[in-house]
């Protein structure tokens, strides 16, 4: 599998998971009470354009995708893993009031990443690495 196909496939997989988990209510798995549907739609549209452009081998869009998934991963880390592991920033702890299944132990008043976001984190790392590998090849 070429790096472009691997990156495009990873991007489509992440996009599909993100779309399904943010549009289809799955009790206990996701909590859609606070979702901004319009913002999610535009994010998903942008991700779809990046995935198709990656599969078509468009170099400029591939670099945009590499930057986007770096920012995406940073947001994921800052929203879930940094607050869980360190307790900072406190704003993230106050915002994340999801009613979804978590399997990690709670640490004091910190929000534990739920299963949905743990899976999304794994897919995000794979997508980030595959996209950067394709961009650098």
PAKE-260427 format. One record per residue: x, y, z of N, C-alpha, C, O in turn; residue in one letter. Coordinates in pm, whole numbers, plus 50000, padded with zeros to 5 digits. Example, Ala and Ser with C-alpha at 12.3 -4.5 7.8 and 13.67 -1.06 7.14 Angstrom:
<rs>
+-------+-------+-------+-------+-------+-------+-------+-------+-------+-------+-------+-------+------+
:   n_x :   n_y :   n_z :  ca_x :  ca_y :  ca_z :   c_x :   c_y :   c_z :   o_x :   o_y :   o_z : resn :
+-------+-------+-------+-------+-------+-------+-------+-------+-------+-------+-------+-------+------+
: 51319 : 49431 : 50780 : 51230 : 49550 : 50780 : 51320 : 49670 : 50780 : 51424 : 49668 : 50846 :    a :
: 51285 : 49775 : 50708 : 51367 : 49894 : 50714 : 51290 : 50003 : 50787 : 51341 : 50114 : 50804 :    s :
+-------+-------+-------+-------+-------+-------+-------+-------+-------+-------+-------+-------+------+
</rs>
This chain:
<rs>
+-------+-------+-------+-------+-------+-------+-------+-------+-------+-------+-------+-------+------+
:   n_x :   n_y :   n_z :  ca_x :  ca_y :  ca_z :   c_x :   c_y :   c_z :   o_x :   o_y :   o_z : resn :
+-------+-------+-------+-------+-------+-------+-------+-------+-------+-------+-------+-------+------+
: 50085 : 49882 : 50000 : 50000 : 50000 : 50000 : 50090 : 50124 : 50000 : 50182 : 50134 : 50081 :    x :
: 50063 : 50215 : 49910 : 50146 : 50335 : 49901 : 50116 : 50428 : 50020 : 50008 : 50420 : 50080 :    x :
: 50211 : 50515 : 50055 : 50186 : 50609 : 50165 : 50062 : 50696 : 50143 : 49992 : 50728 : 50239 :    x :
: 50035 : 50735 : 50019 : 49915 : 50816 : 49992 : 49786 : 50739 : 50019 : 49693 : 50792 : 50079 :    x :
: 49783 : 50614 : 49977 : 49664 : 50531 : 49999 : 49647 : 50504 : 50149 : 49535 : 50508 : 50201 :    x :
: 49757 : 50477 : 50217 : 49751 : 50454 : 50362 : 49700 : 50578 : 50435 : 49614 : 50569 : 50522 :    x :
: 49753 : 50694 : 50399 : 49711 : 50819 : 50462 : 49564 : 50849 : 50431 : 49488 : 50886 : 50521 :    x :
: 49525 : 50835 : 50307 : 49386 : 50859 : 50269 : 49290 : 50765 : 50338 : 49183 : 50806 : 50382 :    x :
: 49329 : 50639 : 50348 : 49245 : 50540 : 50416 : 49234 : 50572 : 50565 : 49125 : 50562 : 50622 :    x :
: 49344 : 50611 : 50627 : 49341 : 50649 : 50769 : 49251 : 50771 : 50788 : 49174 : 50777 : 50884 :    x :
: 49262 : 50868 : 50699 : 49179 : 50989 : 50709 : 49031 : 50955 : 50694 : 48948 : 51007 : 50769 :    x :
: 48998 : 50870 : 50600 : 48858 : 50830 : 50580 : 48805 : 50752 : 50700 : 48690 : 50769 : 50740 :    x :
: 48890 : 50667 : 50758 : 48849 : 50590 : 50875 : 48820 : 50683 : 50993 : 48718 : 50668 : 51061 :    x :
: 48910 : 50779 : 51017 : 48888 : 50876 : 51125 : 48763 : 50958 : 51098 : 48682 : 50980 : 51188 :    x :
: 48746 : 51005 : 50975 : 48629 : 51083 : 50938 : 48500 : 51004 : 50961 : 48404 : 51057 : 51017 :    x :
: 48497 : 50880 : 50919 : 48379 : 50796 : 50935 : 48345 : 50776 : 51083 : 48230 : 50787 : 51123 :    x :
: 48447 : 50747 : 51162 : 48427 : 50729 : 51306 : 48378 : 50859 : 51370 : 48285 : 50859 : 51450 :    x :
: 48442 : 50970 : 51334 : 48404 : 51101 : 51389 : 48259 : 51134 : 51352 : 48181 : 51178 : 51437 :    x :
: 48223 : 51113 : 51227 : 48087 : 51145 : 51182 : 47985 : 51056 : 51253 : 47884 : 51105 : 51304 :    x :
: 48011 : 50927 : 51257 : 47916 : 50835 : 51321 : 47900 : 50866 : 51470 : 47789 : 50864 : 51522 :    x :
: 48011 : 50894 : 51537 : 48004 : 50916 : 51682 : 47948 : 51053 : 51719 : 47912 : 51075 : 51834 :    x :
: 47940 : 51145 : 51622 : 47888 : 51278 : 51652 : 47751 : 51305 : 51590 : 47694 : 51412 : 51608 :    x :
: 47697 : 51206 : 51518 : 47563 : 51222 : 51461 : 47465 : 51115 : 51508 : 47346 : 51141 : 51519 :    x :
: 47516 : 50996 : 51536 : 47428 : 50885 : 51575 : 47430 : 50872 : 51727 : 47535 : 50844 : 51784 :    x :
: 47315 : 50892 : 51793 : 47314 : 50878 : 51939 : 47329 : 50731 : 51980 : 47250 : 50645 : 51940 :    x :
: 47431 : 50704 : 52057 : 47458 : 50569 : 52107 : 47466 : 50579 : 52259 : 47570 : 50614 : 52314 :    x :
: 47359 : 50548 : 52324 : 47348 : 50566 : 52468 : 47464 : 50498 : 52543 : 47492 : 50380 : 52524 :    x :
: 47528 : 50575 : 52627 : 47640 : 50525 : 52706 : 47774 : 50538 : 52634 : 47879 : 50536 : 52698 :    x :
: 47770 : 50551 : 52503 : 47894 : 50563 : 52426 : 47926 : 50707 : 52393 : 48041 : 50749 : 52399 :    x :
: 47822 : 50783 : 52358 : 47843 : 50924 : 52329 : 47732 : 51005 : 52395 : 47626 : 50952 : 52429 :    x :
: 47757 : 51131 : 52411 : 47662 : 51223 : 52473 : 47651 : 51343 : 52380 : 47739 : 51428 : 52377 :    x :
: 47543 : 51348 : 52305 : 47529 : 51449 : 52199 : 47456 : 51575 : 52246 : 47418 : 51657 : 52163 :    x :
: 47435 : 51590 : 52376 : 47360 : 51705 : 52427 : 47424 : 51838 : 52390 : 47353 : 51935 : 52364 :    x :
: 47556 : 51844 : 52386 : 47625 : 51972 : 52366 : 47688 : 51985 : 52228 : 47771 : 52074 : 52206 :    x :
: 47651 : 51898 : 52135 : 47713 : 51900 : 52003 : 47667 : 52020 : 51921 : 47549 : 52055 : 51920 :    x :
: 47762 : 52081 : 51852 : 47733 : 52188 : 51757 : 47727 : 52122 : 51620 : 47830 : 52104 : 51555 :    x :
: 47609 : 52088 : 51576 : 47592 : 52011 : 51452 : 47645 : 52086 : 51330 : 47704 : 52024 : 51241 :    x :
: 47625 : 52215 : 51325 : 47672 : 52291 : 51209 : 47825 : 52290 : 51203 : 47882 : 52268 : 51096 :    x :
: 47891 : 52312 : 51315 : 48037 : 52308 : 51318 : 48088 : 52169 : 51282 : 48184 : 52156 : 51206 :    x :
: 48023 : 52065 : 51336 : 48063 : 51928 : 51303 : 48051 : 51901 : 51154 : 48138 : 51836 : 51095 :    x :
: 47945 : 51951 : 51093 : 47926 : 51931 : 50949 : 48042 : 51991 : 50870 : 48097 : 51926 : 50781 :    x :
: 48079 : 52114 : 50902 : 48186 : 52181 : 50827 : 48322 : 52116 : 50852 : 48405 : 52108 : 50762 :    x :
: 48345 : 52071 : 50974 : 48470 : 51999 : 51004 : 48476 : 51871 : 50923 : 48579 : 51838 : 50865 :    x :
: 48365 : 51798 : 50919 : 48362 : 51672 : 50845 : 48375 : 51695 : 50694 : 48438 : 51616 : 50625 :    x :
: 48316 : 51801 : 50645 : 48330 : 51834 : 50503 : 48476 : 51865 : 50470 : 48528 : 51817 : 50369 :    x :
: 48541 : 51943 : 50555 : 48682 : 51976 : 50536 : 48768 : 51849 : 50540 : 48858 : 51832 : 50458 :    x :
: 48740 : 51760 : 50636 : 48815 : 51635 : 50645 : 48794 : 51547 : 50522 : 48886 : 51480 : 50477 :    x :
: 48673 : 51548 : 50468 : 48644 : 51469 : 50347 : 48722 : 51523 : 50228 : 48777 : 51446 : 50150 :    x :
: 48727 : 51654 : 50214 : 48805 : 51715 : 50105 : 48952 : 51679 : 50119 : 49018 : 51645 : 50020 :    x :
: 49004 : 51685 : 50240 : 49145 : 51649 : 50262 : 49171 : 51502 : 50228 : 49273 : 51470 : 50167 :    x :
: 49080 : 51414 : 50268 : 49098 : 51270 : 50241 : 49097 : 51241 : 50091 : 49182 : 51168 : 50041 :    x :
: 49002 : 51298 : 50021 : 48994 : 51276 : 49875 : 49117 : 51335 : 49807 : 49175 : 51272 : 49718 :    x :
: 49157 : 51454 : 49848 : 49276 : 51518 : 49790 : 49401 : 51435 : 49817 : 49488 : 51424 : 49731 :    x :
: 49409 : 51377 : 49935 : 49523 : 51290 : 49968 : 49525 : 51169 : 49876 : 49630 : 51134 : 49822 :    x :
: 49411 : 51105 : 49860 : 49403 : 50987 : 49773 : 49435 : 51022 : 49627 : 49488 : 50939 : 49554 :    x :
: 49404 : 51143 : 49586 : 49434 : 51187 : 49449 : 49578 : 51235 : 49434 : 49624 : 51262 : 49323 :    x :
: 49650 : 51245 : 49546 : 49791 : 51282 : 49541 : 49818 : 51431 : 49528 : 49926 : 51469 : 49484 :    x :
: 49724 : 51514 : 49564 : 49745 : 51659 : 49559 : 49839 : 51700 : 49672 : 49802 : 51692 : 49789 :    x :
: 49958 : 51744 : 49638 : 50062 : 51771 : 49737 : 50027 : 51886 : 49832 : 50049 : 51875 : 49953 :    x :
: 49973 : 51996 : 49779 : 49941 : 52109 : 49866 : 49840 : 52068 : 49973 : 49858 : 52097 : 50091 :    x :
: 49732 : 52000 : 49931 : 49629 : 51957 : 50025 : 49683 : 51852 : 50122 : 49637 : 51843 : 50236 :    x :
: 49778 : 51773 : 50077 : 49840 : 51675 : 50166 : 49914 : 51745 : 50279 : 49908 : 51701 : 50394 :    x :
: 49984 : 51853 : 50247 : 50052 : 51930 : 50352 : 49951 : 52001 : 50442 : 49974 : 52014 : 50562 :    x :
: 49842 : 52047 : 50385 : 49735 : 52107 : 50467 : 49680 : 52000 : 50562 : 49656 : 52027 : 50679 :    x :
: 49660 : 51879 : 50510 : 49612 : 51768 : 50594 : 49711 : 51736 : 50705 : 49671 : 51711 : 50819 :    x :
: 49840 : 51735 : 50673 : 49941 : 51707 : 50775 : 49935 : 51812 : 50886 : 49945 : 51779 : 51004 :    x :
: 49919 : 51938 : 50849 : 49905 : 52043 : 50948 : 49776 : 52032 : 51026 : 49774 : 52049 : 51148 :    x :
: 49666 : 52004 : 50956 : 49535 : 51990 : 51019 : 49537 : 51880 : 51124 : 49488 : 51900 : 51235 :    x :
: 49592 : 51763 : 51090 : 49590 : 51652 : 51185 : 49687 : 51673 : 51301 : 49670 : 51615 : 51408 :    x :
: 49789 : 51756 : 51281 : 49876 : 51794 : 51394 : 49797 : 51884 : 51491 : 49804 : 51866 : 51613 :    x :
: 49722 : 51979 : 51436 : 49638 : 52066 : 51519 : 49528 : 51984 : 51585 : 49497 : 52003 : 51703 :    x :
: 49468 : 51893 : 51510 : 49362 : 51804 : 51560 : 49413 : 51724 : 51680 : 49346 : 51714 : 51783 :    x :
: 49532 : 51666 : 51665 : 49589 : 51585 : 51773 : 49619 : 51672 : 51895 : 49597 : 51630 : 52008 :    x :
: 49669 : 51793 : 51872 : 49694 : 51886 : 51982 : 49564 : 51916 : 52057 : 49562 : 51917 : 52181 :    x :
: 49458 : 51941 : 51984 : 49329 : 51967 : 52047 : 49280 : 51848 : 52128 : 49225 : 51865 : 52237 :    x :
: 49299 : 51730 : 52074 : 49259 : 51608 : 52145 : 49339 : 51593 : 52275 : 49283 : 51565 : 52381 :    x :
: 49469 : 51613 : 52265 : 49553 : 51602 : 52385 : 49515 : 51707 : 52489 : 49506 : 51676 : 52608 :    x :
: 49493 : 51831 : 52445 : 49462 : 51940 : 52537 : 49322 : 51927 : 52597 : 49296 : 51976 : 52707 :    x :
: 49231 : 51861 : 52526 : 49094 : 51846 : 52576 : 49077 : 51727 : 52669 : 48994 : 51731 : 52759 :    x :
: 49156 : 51622 : 52648 : 49133 : 51499 : 52724 : 49254 : 51451 : 52803 : 49245 : 51435 : 52925 :    x :
: 49366 : 51428 : 52737 : 49476 : 51359 : 52803 : 49558 : 51447 : 52897 : 49594 : 51402 : 53005 :    x :
: 49587 : 51570 : 52858 : 49664 : 51660 : 52947 : 49582 : 51689 : 53074 : 49637 : 51679 : 53184 :    x :
: 49453 : 51726 : 53062 : 49376 : 51748 : 53185 : 49364 : 51622 : 53271 : 49366 : 51630 : 53394 :    x :
: 49351 : 51506 : 53206 : 49340 : 51382 : 53283 : 49469 : 51352 : 53358 : 49466 : 51314 : 53475 :    x :
: 49581 : 51368 : 53292 : 49709 : 51331 : 53353 : 49764 : 51437 : 53448 : 49831 : 51403 : 53545 :    x :
: 49737 : 51565 : 53420 : 49798 : 51671 : 53500 : 49699 : 51752 : 53583 : 49737 : 51814 : 53683 :    x :
: 49573 : 51753 : 53544 : 49475 : 51836 : 53613 : 49467 : 51977 : 53559 : 49391 : 52059 : 53610 :    x :
: 49545 : 52006 : 53456 : 49543 : 52139 : 53394 : 49519 : 52124 : 53245 : 49561 : 52022 : 53191 :    x :
: 49458 : 52212 : 53174 : 49397 : 52335 : 53226 : 49263 : 52306 : 53292 : 49192 : 52215 : 53251 :    x :
: 49231 : 52381 : 53392 : 49105 : 52363 : 53466 : 48983 : 52387 : 53378 : 48878 : 52329 : 53401 :    x :
: 48997 : 52474 : 53277 : 48884 : 52503 : 53187 : 48838 : 52375 : 53117 : 48718 : 52354 : 53101 :    x :
: 48931 : 52292 : 53075 : 48894 : 52167 : 53007 : 48818 : 52075 : 53101 : 48724 : 52007 : 53060 :    x :
: 48858 : 52073 : 53226 : 48792 : 51988 : 53324 : 48649 : 52036 : 53347 : 48558 : 51954 : 53363 :    x :
: 48628 : 52167 : 53348 : 48495 : 52221 : 53370 : 48403 : 52197 : 53251 : 48283 : 52181 : 53268 :    x :
: 48459 : 52195 : 53130 : 48378 : 52182 : 53009 : 48337 : 52037 : 52983 : 48223 : 52013 : 52943 :    x :
: 48426 : 51943 : 53003 : 48399 : 51803 : 52968 : 48309 : 51737 : 53071 : 48356 : 51679 : 53169 :    x :
: 48180 : 51747 : 53049 : 48080 : 51686 : 53138 : 48002 : 51580 : 53061 : 47879 : 51576 : 53066 :    x :
: 48073 : 51495 : 52992 : 48012 : 51391 : 52912 : 47951 : 51284 : 53002 : 48004 : 51252 : 53108 :    x :
: 47840 : 51229 : 52957 : 47780 : 51113 : 53023 : 47804 : 50994 : 52930 : 47713 : 50947 : 52862 :    x :
: 47927 : 50946 : 52929 : 47963 : 50836 : 52840 : 48053 : 50740 : 52917 : 48111 : 50775 : 53020 :    x :
: 48064 : 50619 : 52866 : 48139 : 50513 : 52933 : 48288 : 50546 : 52940 : 48351 : 50576 : 52838 :    x :
: 48344 : 50539 : 53059 : 48489 : 50553 : 53077 : 48542 : 50426 : 53141 : 48475 : 50366 : 53225 :    x :
: 48660 : 50387 : 53103 : 48721 : 50267 : 53160 : 48846 : 50301 : 53239 : 48897 : 50217 : 53313 :    x :
: 48896 : 50423 : 53224 : 49014 : 50465 : 53300 : 48970 : 50512 : 53438 : 48863 : 50570 : 53453 :    x :
: 49052 : 50487 : 53539 : 49013 : 50532 : 53673 : 49013 : 50684 : 53683 : 49095 : 50752 : 53621 :    x :
: 48922 : 50735 : 53761 : 48915 : 50879 : 53784 : 49026 : 50920 : 53879 : 49054 : 50852 : 53978 :    x :
: 49090 : 51032 : 53848 : 49195 : 51088 : 53933 : 49141 : 51216 : 53993 : 49124 : 51316 : 53923 :    x :
: 49113 : 51213 : 54122 : 49055 : 51329 : 54193 : 48938 : 51388 : 54114 : 48844 : 51316 : 54080 :    x :
: 48943 : 51519 : 54084 : 48832 : 51584 : 54015 : 48852 : 51589 : 53863 : 48779 : 51659 : 53793 :    x :
: 48948 : 51516 : 53814 : 48980 : 51521 : 53670 : 48883 : 51436 : 53590 : 48833 : 51334 : 53637 :    x :
: 48858 : 51480 : 53468 : 48771 : 51406 : 53378 : 48852 : 51296 : 53311 : 48958 : 51322 : 53253 :    x :
: 48803 : 51173 : 53318 : 48870 : 51062 : 53251 : 48823 : 51056 : 53106 : 48704 : 51070 : 53080 :    x :
: 48915 : 51037 : 53013 : 48874 : 51023 : 52872 : 48777 : 50907 : 52857 : 48801 : 50798 : 52909 :    x :
: 48668 : 50929 : 52786 : 48572 : 50822 : 52765 : 48618 : 50731 : 52651 : 48714 : 50760 : 52581 :    x :
: 48547 : 50621 : 52636 : 48584 : 50522 : 52535 : 48581 : 50582 : 52395 : 48671 : 50556 : 52315 :    x :
: 48480 : 50662 : 52364 : 48469 : 50726 : 52233 : 48595 : 50805 : 52201 : 48651 : 50791 : 52093 :    x :
: 48641 : 50888 : 52295 : 48758 : 50973 : 52269 : 48889 : 50896 : 52278 : 48988 : 50938 : 52218 :    x :
: 48892 : 50786 : 52350 : 49012 : 50702 : 52351 : 49032 : 50638 : 52213 : 49143 : 50636 : 52160 :    x :
: 48923 : 50585 : 52158 : 48930 : 50527 : 52023 : 48966 : 50636 : 51922 : 49048 : 50614 : 51832 :    x :
: 48903 : 50753 : 51937 : 48933 : 50863 : 51845 : 49080 : 50904 : 51856 : 49142 : 50939 : 51756 :    x :
: 49136 : 50899 : 51976 : 49277 : 50932 : 51995 : 49368 : 50835 : 51921 : 49464 : 50876 : 51857 :    x :
: 49337 : 50705 : 51931 : 49417 : 50604 : 51860 : 49409 : 50627 : 51709 : 49511 : 50625 : 51640 :    x :
: 49287 : 50647 : 51658 : 49271 : 50674 : 51514 : 49341 : 50803 : 51473 : 49397 : 50811 : 51364 :    x :
: 49340 : 50902 : 51561 : 49406 : 51030 : 51531 : 49557 : 51014 : 51521 : 49620 : 51073 : 51433 :    x :
: 49615 : 50935 : 51610 : 49761 : 50912 : 51604 : 49797 : 50840 : 51475 : 49893 : 50877 : 51408 :    x :
: 49721 : 50737 : 51441 : 49747 : 50662 : 51316 : 49734 : 50754 : 51196 : 49818 : 50751 : 51105 :    x :
: 49630 : 50836 : 51194 : 49607 : 50928 : 51082 : 49718 : 51032 : 51073 : 49768 : 51060 : 50964 :    x :
: 49757 : 51088 : 51186 : 49864 : 51187 : 51189 : 49994 : 51128 : 51134 : 50059 : 51188 : 51049 :    x :
: 50032 : 51011 : 51184 : 50158 : 50949 : 51139 : 50153 : 50911 : 50991 : 50250 : 50933 : 50918 :    x :
: 50041 : 50854 : 50947 : 50029 : 50814 : 50806 : 50031 : 50936 : 50714 : 50091 : 50932 : 50606 :    x :
: 49965 : 51043 : 50756 : 49959 : 51163 : 50672 : 50096 : 51230 : 50664 : 50138 : 51272 : 50556 :    x :
: 50165 : 51239 : 50775 : 50300 : 51297 : 50772 : 50396 : 51210 : 50692 : 50482 : 51262 : 50620 :    x :
: 50382 : 51080 : 50703 : 50469 : 50991 : 50625 : 50446 : 51014 : 50475 : 50541 : 51019 : 50397 :    x :
: 50318 : 51027 : 50436 : 50288 : 51052 : 50294 : 50338 : 51189 : 50250 : 50389 : 51203 : 50139 :    x :
: 50325 : 51288 : 50336 : 50370 : 51423 : 50300 : 50522 : 51428 : 50282 : 50573 : 51500 : 50196 :    x :
: 50594 : 51353 : 50363 : 50739 : 51355 : 50358 : 50798 : 51261 : 50252 : 50917 : 51266 : 50223 :    x :
: 50714 : 51175 : 50195 : 50766 : 51080 : 50095 : 50766 : 51139 : 49956 : 50807 : 51072 : 49861 :    x :
+-------+-------+-------+-------+-------+-------+-------+-------+-------+-------+-------+-------+------+
</rs>
